[in-house]
Amino acid sequence: MPIITISKARAKLDELVRQVAENHEPLVIQGKHSAAVLISEGDWNAMQETLHLLSVKGVAESIRKGKDTSLDQCATNPGWE
């Protein structure tokens, strides 16, 4: 993950936000005493949704089970053609 100092990030924040949103590559912004990570809003929302789904009892197992199911084994909706 790329790292940039907070003073350099401040000078080109608009450009960094655009790059992170386009490339989906997080960026570490390093301050004197701590650091933060800049990620796109879309990536943040996707991570939050994943965390929520995995917190629901049984969802992780259902995903694993579904991943190992062939398309031929999946139930079909008789109304779909």
Wavefront OBJ file of the C-alpha trace (Angstrom):
o trace
v 0.000 0.000 0.000
v 1.495 3.368 -0.956
v 2.380 5.776 1.852
v 2.342 9.576 1.679
v 3.060 12.156 4.343
v 0.176 14.186 5.665
v 1.685 17.444 4.388
v 1.977 16.058 0.833
v -1.538 14.610 1.063
v -2.927 17.975 2.186
v -1.419 19.672 -0.867
v -3.065 17.289 -3.343
v -6.008 15.784 -1.507
v -8.482 16.228 -4.367
v -6.165 14.319 -6.731
v -5.561 11.558 -4.162
v -9.295 11.070 -3.586
v -9.824 10.751 -7.347
v -6.963 8.257 -7.701
v -8.148 6.089 -4.823
v -11.694 6.063 -6.214
v -10.524 5.145 -9.732
v -7.824 2.603 -8.834
v -9.452 1.029 -5.761
v -6.020 1.071 -4.118
v -5.953 2.336 -0.525
v -3.396 4.960 0.465
v -1.719 5.334 3.854
v -1.452 8.940 5.043
v 1.322 9.114 7.627
v 1.287 11.821 10.296
v 3.887 12.516 12.986
v 2.291 10.245 15.570
v -0.219 8.124 13.707
v -1.460 7.089 10.296
v -4.793 6.736 8.522
v -5.923 4.947 5.383
v -7.736 6.682 2.531
v -10.107 4.390 0.633
v -12.900 5.064 -1.840
v -16.462 5.386 -0.624
v -17.478 2.454 -2.819
v -14.789 0.220 -1.323
v -15.777 1.309 2.208
v -19.447 0.506 1.508
v -18.520 -2.898 0.065
v -16.461 -3.753 3.151
v -19.280 -2.661 5.467
v -21.786 -4.774 3.551
v -19.467 -7.793 3.676
v -18.946 -7.390 7.419
v -22.697 -7.085 7.949
v -23.497 -10.175 5.877
v -20.836 -12.237 7.626
v -22.213 -11.175 11.016
v -25.622 -12.710 10.227
v -25.793 -16.236 11.592
v -25.600 -18.858 8.852
v -24.759 -16.530 5.952
v -21.054 -17.448 5.746
v -21.887 -21.164 5.655
v -24.602 -20.567 3.060
v -22.128 -18.690 0.851
v -19.570 -21.503 1.170
v -22.218 -24.084 0.350
v -23.511 -22.090 -2.604
v -20.012 -21.627 -3.969
v -19.644 -25.391 -4.232
v -23.018 -25.867 -5.949
v -23.029 -26.215 -9.726
v -25.474 -24.209 -11.805
v -27.216 -27.439 -12.783
v -27.938 -28.151 -9.110
v -29.471 -24.732 -8.463
v -33.228 -24.467 -8.185
v -34.940 -22.714 -11.049
v -37.947 -20.461 -11.006
v -40.615 -22.063 -13.234
v -41.841 -18.603 -14.238
v -38.470 -17.657 -15.781
v -37.814 -18.558 -19.375
l 1 2 3 4 5 6 7 8 9 10 11 12 13 14 15 16 17 18 19 20 21 22 23 24 25 26 27 28 29 30 31 32 33 34 35 36 37 38 39 40 41 42 43 44 45 46 47 48 49 50 51 52 53 54 55 56 57 58 59 60 61 62 63 64 65 66 67 68 69 70 71 72 73 74 75 76 77 78 79 80 81
